[in-house]
Amino acid sequence: MTTLSATALFAVTSRGLEEICAREMARFGLTVGEIAYRRVHAQASGELRPQHLRPLLALSTADDLFLEVSRWSGISHTRAALETLRELAEQLALRPALAVCTQLRPIDRRPLFSVTANFVGRRNYSSEDIKTALAVGIEASTGWVYTPDDREAGLNVRLFIEHENALVGVRLAATPLHRRSYKEEQRPGSLKPPVAAALLEMLALQVGERLLDPCCGAGTILAEAARRGASAQGGDIDAEAVAASRSNTENAGVSVPIELWDARSLPLADGSVDCIACNLPWDRQVAIDGDEAEFYAQLCAEMERVLVPGGRVALLTSKPELLTFEGLVCQEQVEISLFGQRPLITLYGSKGDC
Ligand SMILES: C[S@@+](CC[C@H](N)C(=O)[O-])C[C@H]1O[C@@H](n2cnc3c(N)ncnc32)[C@H](O)[C@@H]1O
């Protein structure tokens, strides 16, 4: 067993967003190391003090962030692994991680803890079996009490098993980072906030820039953009979506003008926005009115009209082949997993080549 320093962290993100999450982590001052499937490892330089830790909780493209506690090897797929896991859990040095988390929120010295377990590949045991093995080992060595209900836990221990290797972390925040308290209203096809944030990260959205989401749904992109300090505005053709996005952005404590409109004919002046980010309607989640190719062509022409010369556009769709711009070119494209599909986020600007 290798016990690692409390300054080693790892983020968990959506498939396809690893590089974008790594970019954001570097922007937050972390030194990015290994980038694995749905995971980004990093080091925080120096001691982890509250003033260095607290900003990390604003990492927007990560589903969650963990202090790396240990790496184990030799975890077989047979049920004998459960006893190995219990023994390894008994040797875990969790107190340094508890001390780090206590800098961010009040936690009992003998906290209630939860365990989350994920594994890749077939095994003769379930994630519930893994949780029990870890819970028993940790309870025996620390005297802390296990709870199956993560909502009442002061500390969450997370285990990932891939092949014969396991990674153990302790969640830095009280709740997973992807959970945003502002997002009370949902709409069909509504984005997970870290995916919305990834569009903005790809745009390299700056404080004060004017950002438009012309088909805003429940307003996730708008809320994320305004929280980053952009001057966001948006709209939707559906009155219920407009109400939902107004409510969510209000919950987020940001002021965002949101209108009922048809994005094919926007009530906006030529060259009036710096950036556009949009999760376009596509047939799987949100039906398109009329012919799909024509709808996309009209939408692209309108987006290009309202964009300033030199502006940037980040669009998420499973139909990027239908996106046609006169003066904008593809700068970057990433495929992600979403709603059981593999849509792409495409970044357009005035120069570049995908
Ligand atoms: C995939 S959803 C957007 C979800 C949003 N990003 C979120 O996180 O909630 C697509 C949205 O496009 C809207 N829409 C469809 N056709 C439109 C049009 N012609 N003009 C404006 N909005 C439209 C739909 O009503 C739907 O809310």
The ligand as an ORCA input file, in Angstrom:
! r2SCAN-3c Opt
* xyz 0 1
  C     -31.465     20.574    -25.346
  S     -32.494     21.824    -24.741
  C     -31.444     22.962    -23.937
  C     -31.153     22.527    -22.536
  C     -30.385     23.549    -21.738
  N     -29.022     23.713    -22.206
  C     -30.390     23.162    -20.272
  O     -29.320     22.853    -19.690
  O     -31.476     23.095    -19.686
  C     -32.893     22.667    -26.230
  C     -33.865     23.813    -26.037
  O     -34.057     24.419    -27.319
  C     -35.340     24.974    -27.320
  N     -35.738     25.306    -28.699
  C     -36.150     24.464    -29.688
  N     -36.389     25.167    -30.803
  C     -36.133     26.470    -30.526
  C     -36.211     27.678    -31.264
  N     -36.598     27.695    -32.526
  N     -35.874     28.829    -30.643
  C     -35.469     28.839    -29.339
  N     -35.403     27.726    -28.596
  C     -35.728     26.565    -29.174
  C     -36.202     23.894    -26.657
  O     -37.423     24.445    -26.192
  C     -35.252     23.423    -25.549
  O     -35.537     24.086    -24.347
*
